[in-house]
């Protein structure tokens, strides 16, 4: 079963993917029943949106990491303010 503490630890392991470019990765929620992890990217203060890893690539990398690291994980929902701009 998907546990929030395990999700937090997995998020901490990948946080550097966005923080190196000045953004922040935030855990928004965990739905244990569906195995869904909700994350958000905070780009407040980032001067170059194009310098950040694209949302689709970031989602793919996080998904692969969570599949290996988290029992009960099934999918990610990533909220990225750059999507749709």
Buried (B, 14 or more C-beta within 10 A) or exposed (E): EBEEEBBEEBBEEBBEBBEEBBBBBBBEEBEEEEBBBBBBBBBEEBEEEEEBBEBEEBBEEBBEBBEEBBEBBBBBEBEBBBEEE
